[in-house]
Amino acid sequence: MANPEHLARCLRGVAEWNNWRSQHPQIMPDLSRAHLSHTHLSGMDLSHTNLLEAQLDAADLTGAILTKANLSHASLKDAILNQAVLANANLNWATLKQADLG
């Protein structure tokens, strides 16, 4: 289950999230099982974030940093992942049906 504080920060927007991440690099955010479908996450630093079983259907992840993120069993149907950084991300059993990986 997602950490309520981490989820609230994520939903406040990219600028606030990225600022928080830069000030607390030791924290590995937990957004597991979070419902983030249709959310604007473009440019968000989600590196090392636990997104296990997260619902990211139709989310805009353009340019998001997902390095070493755990996206195992996440749903990314129709998600926009253009220019997203997925280096060493765990995508085991993730659903990427009709995701835009452009």
C-alpha positions as CSV (number, residue, x, y, z in Angstrom):
1,M,0.0,0.0,0.0
2,A,1.3,3.5,-0.9
3,N,2.7,5.6,1.8
4,P,0.0,8.3,2.3
5,E,2.5,11.1,2.7
6,H,4.3,10.1,-0.5
7,L,1.1,9.8,-2.4
8,A,-0.1,13.2,-1.3
9,R,3.2,14.8,-2.4
10,C,2.9,13.1,-5.7
11,L,-0.6,14.5,-6.3
12,R,0.5,18.0,-5.4
13,G,2.4,18.2,-8.7
14,V,5.7,17.7,-10.4
15,A,7.5,20.8,-9.1
16,E,6.8,20.1,-5.5
17,W,7.5,16.3,-5.9
18,N,10.9,16.9,-7.6
19,N,11.8,19.6,-5.0
20,W,11.0,17.1,-2.2
21,R,13.0,14.4,-3.9
22,S,16.1,16.6,-4.4
23,Q,15.9,17.6,-0.7
24,H,15.5,13.9,0.5
25,P,17.6,11.7,-1.9
26,Q,17.8,9.0,0.8
27,I,14.0,8.3,0.7
28,M,12.8,5.6,-1.6
29,P,9.2,6.6,-2.2
30,D,6.4,4.0,-1.9
31,L,3.6,4.5,-4.3
32,S,2.7,0.8,-4.5
33,R,-0.9,0.1,-5.5
34,A,-1.5,3.9,-5.9
35,H,-4.3,4.9,-8.3
36,L,-2.6,7.4,-10.6
37,S,-4.5,6.8,-13.8
38,H,-5.0,9.9,-16.0
39,T,-2.4,11.8,-13.8
40,H,0.1,14.3,-15.2
41,L,3.5,13.0,-14.1
42,S,5.5,14.5,-17.0
43,G,9.1,15.2,-15.9
44,M,8.6,13.7,-12.5
45,D,11.6,12.0,-10.8
46,L,10.3,8.6,-9.9
47,S,13.7,7.0,-9.7
48,H,13.9,4.2,-7.1
49,T,10.1,4.5,-6.5
50,N,8.1,1.5,-5.6
51,L,5.2,1.5,-8.1
52,L,4.3,-2.2,-7.6
53,E,0.8,-2.8,-8.8
54,A,0.2,0.9,-9.4
55,Q,-2.6,2.0,-11.7
56,L,-1.0,4.3,-14.2
57,D,-3.5,3.8,-17.1
58,A,-3.5,6.8,-19.5
59,A,-1.0,8.7,-17.2
60,D,1.3,11.2,-18.8
61,L,4.8,10.1,-17.9
62,T,6.5,12.1,-20.7
63,G,10.2,12.6,-19.7
64,A,9.6,11.0,-16.3
65,I,12.7,9.5,-14.7
66,L,11.9,5.9,-13.8
67,T,15.4,4.7,-13.3
68,K,15.4,1.6,-11.0
69,A,11.7,2.1,-10.3
70,N,9.7,-1.0,-9.5
71,L,6.8,-1.2,-12.0
72,S,6.2,-4.9,-11.5
73,H,2.5,-5.7,-12.1
74,A,1.8,-2.1,-12.7
75,S,-0.9,-1.2,-15.3
76,L,0.3,1.3,-17.9
77,K,-2.4,0.9,-20.5
78,D,-2.5,3.9,-22.8
79,A,0.2,5.6,-20.7
80,I,2.4,8.1,-22.5
81,L,6.1,7.2,-21.9
82,N,7.7,9.4,-24.6
83,Q,11.3,10.2,-23.5
84,A,10.8,8.5,-20.2
85,V,14.0,7.1,-18.7
86,L,13.4,3.4,-17.8
87,A,17.0,2.4,-17.2
88,N,17.0,-0.7,-14.9
89,A,13.3,-0.3,-14.2
90,N,11.5,-3.5,-13.1
91,L,8.7,-4.0,-15.7
92,N,8.1,-7.7,-14.9
93,W,4.4,-8.5,-15.5
94,A,3.6,-4.8,-16.2
95,T,0.8,-4.2,-18.6
96,L,1.9,-1.8,-21.4
97,K,-1.1,-2.4,-23.8
98,Q,-1.3,0.5,-26.2
99,A,1.3,2.5,-24.2
100,D,3.1,5.2,-26.2
101,L,6.8,4.4,-25.8
102,G,7.7,6.8,-28.6
